[in-house]
Amino acid sequence: MTPTIAPRVRTLVLLLLAAACALLAGAGPASAHAAVTGSDPGQGAVVDKAPARISLTFSEQVAMSDDSLRVLDPEGKRVDTGKPANVSGTTYAVPLHSGLPDGTYTVAYQVVSADSHPVAGAYTFSIGAPSKTSVSVSGQSADDGVVGWLYGFGRYVSYAGFIVMAGGAAFVLACWRRGAGVRPVQRFVVSGWVALTAATLALLLLRGSFTGTGKVADIFDLSLLGQVLQTKTGAALVSRLLLLAAAALFIAVLFGAYDKREDAQEKRDLTFGLSIGGVVVAAGLAASWAMSEHASVGLQAGIAMPVDVLHLLAVAAWLGGLGALLAALYRAPAETPVDAPAVRRFSQVAFGSVLTLIATGTYQSWRQLGSWSAFTDTRYGQLLLAKIGLVVVMVGVAWISRRWTGRLVETVPAEASAVREQDRVGVRADAAGGAETAAVGHGNATGEGDGDDDGHGRGDGDDHGDGDGDDHGDGDSGPDTGTDEQPGTEPAGTERAAQLARQQAARDAARQKRMRDADPNRFGLRRSVLTEAGIAVVLLAVTTVLTQTEPGRTEQEAKAATSSSASATADAGASGALTLNMPFDTGGEDGKGIVTIDLDPARVGENEMHVYVERPNGRAFDIPEVKVEFTLKAKDIGPLPVVPDHIATGHWSANGVQIPMAGDWQVDVTVRTSDIDEVTVSKNAQIG
């Protein structure tokens, strides 16, 4: 690499890293992956009498602690009693004190979604009439502060470490086995292991504070650490640490016994064993993400987790191998340069990885978005479009790299041969100069020597003798009558030898750089691969933010539920009609949606009931069966079953629905989306 290129390379790398950090910093706090899709009483609702409990419905299962649901009166005092409980499906409730006075009450919640991300928020409802003052509860989640940013950065480093370690090792085994003995490649892979291990330990310590208080002081709270170890995320992080111990052994063998193995058959056998073991360890590490994040919940989780593992392995093979190739192109010694067959093999591996990424990425996009509109209407979709754009650009640059690869030749280019010839001439000249220097040094020790043709060089010896030599250096020397050597002669010779060694090392380094730059095709390949690596840094940052963002399906579902009705028990005005909106998820294919119950006039006696079933995007669809039951627990009445008739797509109706008395009725709706996928969702409503 020429002296002018090196600063440019460093500057480009620093700029790309700065862009990635800016992207992470500007991404905002990590959005929750579970969303509140309903509440009872609802946001801003005004109820006639105090409810016995409050309930929240989420888009997926959540984990709760004793303080996950809090209800505060207008003075800021807690009025909830007991612990939050899962009453049905994804609905959670906490009981309230009886006889609550009129006023505005605040409901605050902080839970952990099934895919390991914290969810926090607050809303208000009123009893009787809104009060002039109400408690203000900050909706800031624990992931908004310093701990949240540290946790996000730790996730980025862990992804990067896995890609570098797994991809670098795969590059050595699959593309360039000689690279096992190249120091820059060894450092590259080991740095990935160190980064992933350090990030995993940091995430384990940060997890308790991240999902709880968000305080820096709680990072080293051992009681919180004990609670984290009992969660799904904690188990995944511990499993990752155990697998990293196996990965350390793998790396030690790869860069130790494998590199030193001379017998071809033994090396082939060891290559096979390391390949199998490496794939198993890498798949296990990838599964530690798949089992605790997006893929582990929602639609087709059993299929999504293996697909996610395959996706991560393909990313590592492509981006990690790219980084290893970059290290080899820029830092490998001239004696062991990365050869053209190795680059071509990596090109084939990268092409296969891209095809795998397209297939797995398409499935993941469909699963997380669910509709074309989610690409532009949700933050997740917008980030996904940015990621797709970066991948397209990176594939374009990779195509350029592939062209440079095709131009690489096995023969040493003429420029490199010329460089080597110049170095050999320089070495001979240096050797002659060294011999002359040594001769002069000897003359200095034994006498005085004068050359016939060169009167400039003169050595002064001791007083015991002198001699004259001709231009061939065979002149007589004077008798040496002394036996004592000049003081400091040996140290001077040692210092001169060290100086010559340093000069030779400098010449060797310069020769290696000249040989690297002698082939214009290799030089072009280095630049294109460096560009790919820079794009990969930003791509990884976008991916990290994407994994912390609420999926498009969930976001659209929450918007649909909110827009359908501002309150789960909203009164439709003078008509007295009651509308209840209840999100459901049967867990099967096409099992998510929203069921709406319209009861008119919602009074004692006969009522007309309509049932509507919609997808999260608002489109009506049919299901095999829907049933409704009314229960008045306070009077031990019910359940009173109602089986509505199918009227049109996504629409059922029933006339003459009898409500025997006024009260706080529980409305249970059973939704069946297939022969085996069924769920019952519930809402409480004041009828009569």
Disulfide bonds with the S-S distance in Angstrom:
none
